[in-house]
């Protein structure tokens, strides 16, 4: 196979830009692109520039078949997806089969053979594009649950490259993973990588148990001995390693943004727009059934019913950014959440004092930083979350040490952010008590906790995450 010129190749479901096609007055078509926000782009962009990198991913427009192009000094390789493949591979298998299965079956996963067929086809297309882009001996880093078959497919085509895989979402216990009809194929796909990274040590342990249950590959600690055909067809063995590499954010950049006069002024304005309550509670989530938004609303509504909080004293701002609006589970979830918000406001709001300010919108980072600065308490009540970077963004924004973080124990962030007030979101009474603890916490205790949280995220930022993973992948013991 003819190889590409790139020493470092990132493979992800999406490119780091959104691509659209425009047609000029003469009928000629042109590609336009706009930078997509995201921590992964922030972390990997310097590495790509330093290592002659290429990024393989879908451009975000169904049916678009574009040639590779340069944007922001990165070489981008678009992978085309048809409308049907978006429906079957992405909305279907990735988000209606794998997503609920990997999030503790909070919603029931659907198993359809045609979705699986599309998943295999698209993964092969991504693997082929990565194989073509990578130079001899290159490092290829594959990302997330949409592309779990790519490592083995890529290794068959390019045994010379070093392959890493990072799973951004949880990996389920073997008792749940066993429901997947294609479980062995997925495990074998991941074992094509030299290093398989997870958010939490428990996720790595779940994967290793799946290896032992569904394959014959022996394991020793974090290492799996993989037997595969060598260049001459004879069997050869190598080691694949599974380990935790908790992802983070660009904490210093977010801290700097929060300190700007514009963000400070906007934060003051937000509190005035909310009626200058004593306490602002904040929830920021994608509109997803894994985030525990209903549990948060239930606890807050009951605190109002109990008279322990009043709308004049305290308000909840809930940002629920749009997500997967064509998937039925998400349509139902949005209706349920908006009905609950309406009921709480109907029962408890007074003129000029809504109980819940509900925003089904996405906001730029400057507005999010202002919301974090305006909030006294951040509520993260996820039922299952790989990491939850919102918790880390809130901490990064509190440069003066104010604010209290209430954090679900079912997030990856809970393994690191020990000074947060930890909660089990299923225990509504305990959640209510913890919200009251946060609301009434004295300034000195809150500041001490926040300073500890900030030390952690400043020392373990997204750049360190990327460097730690790639150092482990490139070490002699990774193969």
Secondary structure, DSSP 8 states (H G I E B T S, - for coil): ----SEEEEEEEEE-SEEEEEEE-TTS-EEEEEEE---HHHHHHHHHHHHTTEEEEEE-SSTT-----EEETTEEEEE----HHHIIIIIIIIIIIIIHHHHTTTSS-----HHHHHHHHHHHHHHHHHHHHHEEEEEEEEEESGGGTTHHHHHHHH-TTSEEEEE--S----HHHHTT-TTHHHHHHHHTTSSEEEESSHHHHHHHHHHHHHH----EETTEEEEEEE-TTSSEEEEEEEEEE------HHHHHHHHTSHHHHHHHHHHHHHTT--SEEEEEEEES-TTS-HHHHHHHHHHHHHHTSS-TTTEEEEEEEE---TTSHHHHHHHHHHHHHHHHHHHHH-BTTB-SEEEE-S---HHHHHHHHHH-SEEEE--SSBS--HHHHHHHHH-TTS--EEEEETTBGGGGT-TTSEEE-TT-HHHHHHHHHHHHH--HHHHHHHHHHHHHHHHHS-HHHHHHHHHHHHHSGGG-
